[in-house]
Amino acid sequence: MWVTSSVQDILQPTAIALGNFDGIHRGHQKVLQPILKLSDQVNKTVVSFKPHPREFFTGQAHNLLTPVGEKAQFLKSLGFDQLVLLEFNQELANLTPQEFVKQIIVQQLKAIHISVGQDFHFGYQRRGNAEDLKRLAEDFQIKVDLVSLQKIEYCHHSSNLKTIQKNTPHPYSTRISSSLIREALKSGKLEKANLMLGRPYSLQGEVIRGQQLGRKIGFPTANLKVPDNKFLPRFGVYAVRVSLNDKLANSLLGVMNIGYRPTVSGNYPSVEVHLFDWENKERLYNHSLHVRLEKFLRPEQKFASLEELKQQIKQDCLVAKSFFSQT
């Protein structure tokens, strides 16, 4: 997978899926499909922006569902050849829709095919829409696919969130978006987030040394260093599937805690994973873990003692094991 921000290094010609694609959710994957179906004689490319336009305009850090490394890894698994990260600066923001198509799409990317969502906007003050892109690109004999917005439907009052059948009464329908996925994750509605993503939300990072407190109370944990700009879900405890060095076929089960660890006076967020069937924690250091969040078990809480914390972790493990036995 070729990842570049340099115009000179872009593999050409390209067929491009254009957008931010943060999370690469079900809606995004529909936009990606027309490009993946093309011949291997063209460089199948995803074109995104760095930094995220929202971060550029607000000046505030915008944490991502899929930071660059994670995004590139997933796109490669889908069959893409390259990820182009256009530098989003004032010069790019000032381009008119016509200038964007001519300078970026035609001259820099040498695109022969484009796929975007119907809600795509581009150019100065987002004045260009998807139909404008189609019209402008066709002047250069570039085919453009406009992909309709995707929705999920589920029972509004159901605690067991699933896509519904057509005959289910009183369906609740919502469009799929990265913003709604963030909202769901932040409020602990993991099933809803995973349904929109089309897969479990995941955290990836290297195992680093911690304070060894988990080992002292009989529950050794692997401390995960995730990218600084990774979006963290609601603090608390999750049932998780864990893969070592991206070997997804050999996943292990466990529980994960995300938060400040108030019982031991933690002062910064940490991500700690306890594996049910892994005796030698030392073998995990400096290795990469891929942690898929399967179920939100409970919010973070402060306990009166380490013994009380230990008993709660035992209970968390039992609940998680019961969940996995039914899936």
C-alpha positions in Angstrom: 0.0 0.0 0.0 1.6 3.3 -1.2 0.8 6.2 1.1 1.9 9.7 0.0 1.3 13.4 0.5 3.7 14.4 -2.3 2.3 15.2 -5.6 5.5 14.0 -7.3 5.1 10.6 -5.8 1.5 9.8 -6.8 1.2 6.5 -8.8 -0.6 7.5 -12.0 -3.1 7.2 -13.7 -5.6 6.9 -10.9 -9.1 5.9 -10.3 -10.1 7.6 -7.1 -12.6 7.5 -4.2 -12.6 11.0 -2.9 -13.5 12.0 0.7 -12.3 12.0 4.3 -13.5 8.4 4.9 -12.9 8.6 8.7 -13.9 5.2 10.1 -14.4 3.6 6.6 -18.0 2.8 7.7 -20.6 1.0 5.6 -21.5 4.2 3.7 -17.9 4.8 2.9 -17.5 1.3 1.7 -20.3 1.8 -0.8 -18.4 4.7 -2.2 -15.2 2.6 -2.5 -16.8 -0.3 -4.3 -17.0 1.3 -7.8 -13.2 1.8 -7.8 -12.4 -1.7 -6.5 -14.4 -3.2 -9.4 -12.1 -1.6 -12.0 -9.2 -3.2 -13.9 -5.9 -3.6 -12.2 -4.3 -1.6 -14.9 -5.3 1.6 -13.1 -4.0 2.6 -9.6 -7.0 2.2 -7.3 -6.6 5.2 -5.0 -8.3 6.8 -2.0 -7.8 10.5 -1.8 -8.3 12.2 1.6 -7.1 15.3 3.3 -4.5 16.0 6.0 -5.3 17.6 8.4 -9.0 16.9 8.5 -10.7 20.1 7.1 -12.6 20.5 10.4 -9.3 20.6 12.3 -7.9 23.2 9.8 -10.8 25.6 10.1 -11.4 25.3 13.8 -7.8 25.1 14.9 -8.8 22.3 17.3 -7.5 18.7 17.3 -9.9 16.3 15.6 -9.4 12.8 16.8 -10.0 10.1 14.2 -11.9 6.9 14.1 -9.2 5.6 11.8 -5.8 7.4 12.0 -3.6 7.2 8.9 -1.8 4.0 9.7 -5.1 2.2 10.5 -6.8 3.6 7.5 -4.0 2.5 5.1 -4.0 -1.0 6.6 -7.8 -1.4 6.1 -7.8 0.1 2.6 -5.0 -2.3 1.6 -7.0 -5.3 2.9 -9.9 -4.1 0.6 -7.7 -4.1 -2.4 -6.6 -0.4 -2.9 -3.1 0.4 -4.2 -2.5 3.8 -2.7 -3.7 6.4 -0.2 -3.1 10.0 -1.2 -3.3 12.6 1.6 -3.7 16.0 0.1 -2.3 18.8 2.3 -5.4 20.8 3.4 -4.1 24.3 3.6 -5.4 27.8 2.8 -4.3 27.5 -0.8 -6.3 24.3 -1.3 -9.3 25.8 0.7 -9.3 28.8 -1.7 -9.6 26.8 -4.9 -12.9 27.2 -6.7 -14.7 24.0 -7.7 -13.4 24.5 -11.3 -9.8 25.0 -10.1 -10.0 22.0 -7.8 -11.1 19.7 -10.7 -8.5 21.1 -13.1 -5.5 21.4 -10.8 -6.0 18.5 -8.4 -8.2 15.9 -10.2 -6.8 16.3 -13.7 -3.2 17.7 -13.4 -2.0 16.2 -10.1 -4.0 12.9 -9.8 -4.5 12.3 -13.5 -7.8 10.6 -12.6 -9.8 8.7 -15.1 -12.6 7.6 -12.8 -14.0 9.1 -9.6 -16.4 7.9 -6.9 -18.0 10.1 -4.3 -21.0 10.1 -2.0 -24.0 12.2 -3.0 -23.4 14.6 -0.1 -19.8 15.4 -1.2 -18.9 19.1 -1.3 -15.7 20.7 -2.4 -14.0 23.9 -3.4 -14.1 27.4 -1.7 -16.6 27.5 1.1 -17.9 24.0 0.0 -19.6 25.7 -3.0 -19.3 22.7 -5.2 -21.5 19.6 -4.8 -21.4 16.1 -6.2 -23.4 17.0 -9.2 -21.0 19.9 -9.9 -18.1 17.5 -9.7 -19.8 15.1 -12.2 -20.4 17.9 -14.6 -17.0 19.5 -14.4 -15.1 16.1 -14.6 -17.0 15.0 -17.6 -15.6 18.0 -19.5 -12.3 16.1 -19.1 -13.8 12.7 -20.1 -13.6 11.5 -16.5 -16.4 9.2 -15.4 -18.0 10.0 -12.0 -20.1 7.7 -9.8 -22.4 9.4 -7.3 -23.2 6.9 -4.5 -26.4 7.3 -2.5 -26.3 7.8 1.2 -26.6 4.6 3.3 -28.9 4.2 6.2 -29.4 1.7 9.1 -32.7 0.6 10.4 -33.2 -0.8 13.9 -35.8 -1.1 16.6 -35.6 2.1 18.6 -36.3 0.5 22.0 -34.3 -2.7 21.5 -31.3 -3.3 23.7 -30.1 -5.9 21.3 -29.4 -3.7 18.3 -29.8 -5.4 14.9 -30.8 -4.5 11.4 -34.5 -5.1 11.1 -36.6 -7.0 8.6 -38.9 -5.1 6.3 -42.0 -6.2 8.2 -40.7 -5.1 11.6 -43.2 -2.5 13.0 -42.1 1.1 13.8 -38.6 1.0 12.5 -36.1 3.7 13.4 -33.9 4.8 10.5 -30.8 7.0 10.5 -28.1 7.7 7.9 -24.7 6.4 8.5 -22.1 9.0 9.3 -18.7 9.3 11.1 -20.3 11.9 13.4 -23.1 9.6 14.5 -20.5 6.8 15.1 -18.5 9.1 17.4 -21.7 10.0 19.3 -22.6 6.4 19.7 -19.1 5.4 20.9 -19.0 8.4 23.3 -22.3 7.4 24.9 -21.4 3.7 25.2 -23.8 2.6 22.4 -21.2 0.2 21.0 -23.7 -2.0 19.1 -25.1 0.9 17.2 -21.6 2.2 16.3 -20.5 -1.3 15.2 -23.6 -1.7 13.1 -22.8 1.5 11.3 -19.2 0.6 10.8 -20.0 -2.9 9.6 -17.4 -4.3 11.9 -16.3 -3.9 15.6 -14.7 -0.6 16.5 -11.0 -1.3 17.2 -7.9 0.1 18.8 -4.4 -0.7 17.6 -1.1 0.0 19.2 2.2 -1.3 20.7 2.3 -2.9 24.1 4.3 -0.8 26.6 5.3 -1.3 30.2 2.9 0.0 32.8 2.9 0.1 36.6 2.3 -3.7 37.0 -0.7 -3.1 39.2 -2.9 -5.6 37.4 -0.4 -8.3 38.0 -0.3 -7.5 41.7 -4.1 -8.2 42.0 -4.0 -11.3 39.8 -5.1 -9.7 36.5 -2.1 -8.9 34.5 -2.8 -6.4 31.7 -1.1 -5.3 28.5 -0.9 -1.5 28.3 -1.6 -0.3 24.8 0.0 2.8 23.3 -2.6 4.1 20.8 -2.0 7.0 18.4 -2.5 10.4 20.1 -5.2 11.3 17.6 -7.2 8.1 17.9 -10.8 8.6 19.0 -11.4 6.9 22.3 -14.9 5.5 23.1 -16.7 6.0 26.4 -14.4 5.3 29.4 -15.2 1.9 31.0 -14.8 -1.8 30.5 -15.4 -3.7 27.3 -15.4 -7.4 26.2 -12.8 -7.6 23.4 -11.2 -9.9 20.8 -7.5 -9.4 20.5 -5.1 -10.3 17.8 -1.3 -10.2 18.0 0.6 -8.6 15.1 -2.6 -8.4 13.0 -3.0 -12.2 12.9 -6.8 -11.9 13.0 -7.4 -15.6 12.6 -5.8 -16.3 16.0 -7.7 -13.9 18.1 -7.8 -14.2 21.9 -10.7 -13.1 24.3 -10.4 -10.7 27.1 -11.6 -7.5 28.8 -10.3 -4.0 28.3 -10.4 -0.9 30.5 -10.2 2.6 29.0 -9.9 5.5 31.4 -8.1 7.3 34.2 -8.1 4.4 36.7 -9.6 6.5 39.5 -9.1 3.7 42.1 -5.3 4.1 41.8 -5.3 7.8 41.2 -4.4 7.7 37.5 -4.0 11.1 36.0 -4.0 10.3 32.3 -6.1 8.1 30.1 -4.8 4.5 29.6 -5.9 1.5 27.6 -5.3 -1.8 29.4 -6.2 -5.3 28.1 -6.5 -8.5 30.2 -6.4 -11.7 28.2 -8.2 -14.7 29.5 -5.8 -17.3 28.1 -2.4 -15.8 28.0 0.1 -16.6 30.7 3.3 -15.0 29.5 2.6 -11.2 29.4 6.4 -10.5 28.8 6.0 -11.9 25.3 3.6 -9.1 24.4 6.0 -6.2 25.0 6.9 -4.2 21.8 4.4 -6.2 19.8 1.3 -4.7 18.2 -2.2 -5.6 19.4 -5.4 -5.2 17.4 -8.3 -4.9 19.9 -11.8 -5.2 18.6 -14.5 -3.9 20.9 -17.4 -6.4 21.0 -19.5 -5.2 24.0 -19.6 -2.3 26.4 -19.8 -3.9 29.9 -19.9 -0.9 32.3 -18.7 2.7 32.7 -15.5 3.5 34.6 -15.9 3.8 38.4 -13.9 4.3 41.5 -13.6 1.6 44.1 -12.8 1.9 47.8 -9.9 -0.6 47.7 -7.9 -2.7 45.4 -9.7 -5.8 46.8 -13.0 -4.3 45.7 -11.5 -3.6 42.3 -10.3 -7.1 42.1 -13.7 -8.5 42.8 -15.3 -6.3 40.2 -12.7 -7.4 37.6 -13.6 -11.0 38.3 -17.2 -10.1 37.7 -16.4 -8.3 34.5 -14.5 -11.4 33.2 -17.5 -13.6 34.0 -19.9 -11.3 32.2 -17.5 -11.1 29.2 -17.1 -14.9 29.0 -20.8 -15.4 29.2 -21.3 -12.9 26.3 -18.7 -14.7 24.2 -20.2 -18.1 24.9 -23.5 -16.9 23.3 -21.9 -15.3 20.2 
